[in-house]
C-alpha cells in the first residue's frame, strides 16, 4: 500500500541523500534527524517526525536551490511539497 506517509518517508530518504551528496558538515544534523525519523516511522508508522523534519529539509533545500540550482532537483522539492500538504 502506497500511503501519503510512505511517500513522505521516501521523499525524506531522497532529501537525506541529497544532503549527503552536498557533503558539507553543516547538513550533518538534518541528515541525522531525517534518518532517525525514517527509522522511527518504519518502526511505529507515526509520521509526525517525518512531517516536522520534512518541512525543515524542504525549506533548507529550497534555499540551497536558489544559490545552486543544479544541486537540488525540482522533482525532490515537488515530492516533499506534495507529501507535506
Backbone as CSV, one residue per row, in Angstrom:
resi,resn,N_x,N_y,N_z,CA_x,CA_y,CA_z,C_x,C_y,C_z
1,UNK,0.839,-1.182,0.000,0.000,0.000,0.000,0.886,1.248,0.000
2,UNK,0.575,2.170,-0.877,1.378,3.385,-1.030,0.614,4.559,-0.411
3,UNK,0.823,4.773,0.874,0.119,5.862,1.549,0.910,7.159,1.429
4,UNK,0.242,8.252,1.740,0.911,9.554,1.703,2.098,9.566,2.671
5,UNK,1.942,8.940,3.827,3.035,8.884,4.806,4.231,8.116,4.252
6,UNK,3.960,7.047,3.520,5.064,6.277,2.931,5.754,7.066,1.825
7,UNK,4.968,7.815,1.061,5.575,8.674,0.034,6.408,9.783,0.680
8,UNK,5.943,10.290,1.824,6.716,11.297,2.546,8.016,10.689,3.072
9,UNK,7.932,9.454,3.584,9.149,8.773,4.040,10.148,8.647,2.896
10,UNK,9.661,8.244,1.730,10.540,8.097,0.565,11.149,9.435,0.166
11,UNK,10.348,10.504,0.215,10.853,11.837,-0.127,11.902,12.279,0.892
12,UNK,11.688,11.957,2.159,12.675,12.303,3.195,13.971,11.525,2.997
13,UNK,13.856,10.272,2.545,15.060,9.490,2.231,15.841,10.151,1.092
14,UNK,15.120,10.613,0.071,15.773,11.306,-1.041,16.410,12.614,-0.580
15,UNK,15.746,13.309,0.330,16.297,14.559,0.868,17.592,14.280,1.627
16,UNK,17.593,13.232,2.451,18.808,12.878,3.194,19.944,12.550,2.225
17,UNK,19.628,11.834,1.151,20.649,11.520,0.139,21.172,12.791,-0.516
18,UNK,20.268,13.731,-0.790,20.682,14.993,-1.421,21.623,15.760,-0.499
19,UNK,21.314,15.790,0.805,22.198,16.468,1.752,23.550,15.770,1.822
20,UNK,23.548,14.428,1.770,24.822,13.691,1.788,25.670,14.042,0.567
21,UNK,25.038,14.159,-0.587,25.773,14.483,-1.820,26.390,15.874,-1.746
22,UNK,25.743,16.791,-1.017,26.301,18.128,-0.865,27.575,18.098,-0.027
23,UNK,27.714,17.049,0.794,28.948,16.751,1.523,29.490,17.961,2.286
24,UNK,28.660,18.495,3.166,29.082,19.627,3.979,28.639,19.368,5.412
25,UNK,29.514,19.613,6.378,29.213,19.281,7.776,28.007,20.030,8.328
26,UNK,27.661,21.169,7.751,26.501,21.909,8.256,25.192,21.125,8.075
27,UNK,25.200,20.090,7.232,23.989,19.299,6.992,23.942,18.017,7.828
28,UNK,24.962,17.780,8.639,25.010,16.547,9.439,23.781,16.408,10.339
29,UNK,23.365,17.507,10.975,22.240,17.417,11.911,20.936,17.057,11.201
30,UNK,20.645,17.705,10.072,19.395,17.403,9.365,19.418,15.971,8.820
31,UNK,20.580,15.501,8.389,20.703,14.115,7.920,20.388,13.155,9.068
32,UNK,20.977,13.413,10.244,20.732,12.554,11.407,19.257,12.558,11.790
33,UNK,18.632,13.732,11.791,17.221,13.841,12.164,16.338,13.105,11.156
34,UNK,16.621,13.297,9.873,15.837,12.601,8.845,15.994,11.091,8.980
35,UNK,17.229,10.628,9.146,17.475,9.191,9.291,16.738,8.631,10.506
36,UNK,16.777,9.364,11.620,16.088,8.914,12.826,14.581,8.840,12.591
37,UNK,14.018,9.886,11.979,12.570,9.931,11.747,12.121,8.846,10.769
38,UNK,12.947,8.560,9.776,12.638,7.492,8.825,12.607,6.146,9.556
39,UNK,13.619,5.900,10.385,13.660,4.663,11.154,12.496,4.556,12.124
40,UNK,12.180,5.660,12.771,11.057,5.690,13.712,9.744,5.403,12.988
41,UNK,9.555,6.029,11.829,8.338,5.776,11.049,8.251,4.307,10.634
42,UNK,9.361,3.750,10.200,9.364,2.339,9.790,8.981,1.428,10.952
43,UNK,9.318,1.842,12.178,9.016,1.040,13.360,7.565,1.188,13.805
44,UNK,7.085,2.452,13.929,5.758,2.653,14.528,4.699,3.253,13.596
45,UNK,5.086,3.581,12.369,4.167,4.137,11.357,3.546,5.472,11.762
46,UNK,4.183,6.186,12.713,3.727,7.517,13.109,4.563,8.545,12.336
47,UNK,3.935,9.322,11.440,4.692,10.204,10.555,5.024,11.585,11.140
48,UNK,4.772,11.831,12.424,4.938,13.171,12.975,6.366,13.718,12.787
49,UNK,7.359,12.898,13.015,8.750,13.340,12.834,9.068,13.605,11.375
50,UNK,8.523,12.771,10.498,8.739,12.980,9.061,8.178,14.328,8.629
51,UNK,7.014,14.672,9.164,6.395,15.944,8.805,7.254,17.099,9.299
52,UNK,7.657,17.044,10.569,8.452,18.131,11.153,9.766,18.333,10.403
53,UNK,10.519,17.267,10.235,11.831,17.410,9.592,11.739,17.433,8.073
54,UNK,10.651,16.912,7.532,10.407,17.064,6.097,10.255,18.533,5.735
55,UNK,9.505,19.285,6.566,9.359,20.727,6.342,10.703,21.439,6.443
56,UNK,11.481,21.087,7.476,12.790,21.725,7.655,13.699,21.428,6.459
57,UNK,13.709,20.172,6.024,14.533,19.791,4.873,14.072,20.531,3.625
58,UNK,12.763,20.628,3.435,12.204,21.319,2.273,12.667,22.771,2.242
59,UNK,12.568,23.463,3.369,12.980,24.866,3.433,14.479,25.014,3.173
60,UNK,15.278,24.132,3.748,16.724,24.182,3.549,17.078,23.923,2.075
61,UNK,16.433,22.918,1.487,16.734,22.580,0.095,16.285,23.682,-0.865
62,UNK,15.173,24.335,-0.541,14.725,25.470,-1.370,15.775,26.577,-1.363
63,UNK,16.353,26.854,-0.196,17.391,27.885,-0.090,18.644,27.488,-0.878
64,UNK,19.038,26.231,-0.765,20.214,25.751,-1.495,19.973,25.880,-2.999
65,UNK,18.753,25.538,-3.443,18.430,25.596,-4.878,18.533,27.020,-5.414
66,UNK,18.208,28.020,-4.589,18.302,29.418,-5.034,19.727,29.761,-5.460
67,UNK,20.694,29.314,-4.684,22.100,29.643,-4.958,22.809,28.611,-5.833
68,UNK,22.318,27.392,-5.803,22.947,26.294,-6.560,21.859,25.466,-7.223
69,UNK,21.250,25.995,-8.286,20.079,25.340,-8.888,20.306,23.901,-9.343
70,UNK,21.504,23.545,-9.705,21.732,22.194,-10.231,21.955,21.158,-9.131
71,UNK,22.112,21.607,-7.896,22.404,20.673,-6.799,21.155,20.076,-6.163
72,UNK,19.990,20.682,-6.421,18.732,20.195,-5.846,17.722,20.076,-6.981
73,UNK,17.153,18.882,-7.136,16.231,18.676,-8.248,14.835,19.212,-7.936
74,UNK,14.164,19.651,-8.989,12.773,20.081,-8.846,11.909,18.912,-8.401
75,UNK,12.231,17.719,-8.872,11.457,16.526,-8.516,11.508,16.273,-7.005
76,UNK,12.667,16.473,-6.399,12.796,16.277,-4.959,11.959,17.306,-4.207
77,UNK,12.063,18.559,-4.594,11.271,19.598,-3.931,9.777,19.336,-4.103
78,UNK,9.377,18.910,-5.294,7.967,18.603,-5.540,7.494,17.425,-4.694
79,UNK,8.333,16.392,-4.588,7.960,15.217,-3.795,7.758,15.599,-2.322
80,UNK,8.646,16.423,-1.802,8.486,16.863,-0.415,7.231,17.717,-0.275
81,UNK,7.109,18.711,-1.130,5.979,19.634,-1.023,4.638,18.909,-1.175
82,UNK,4.544,18.042,-2.167,3.275,17.333,-2.420,2.866,16.448,-1.250
83,UNK,3.830,15.867,-0.560,3.501,14.953,0.513,3.443,15.608,1.890
84,UNK,3.820,16.878,1.954,3.701,17.625,3.209,2.390,18.395,3.287
85,UNK,1.733,18.568,2.152,0.494,19.338,2.154,-0.721,18.442,2.034
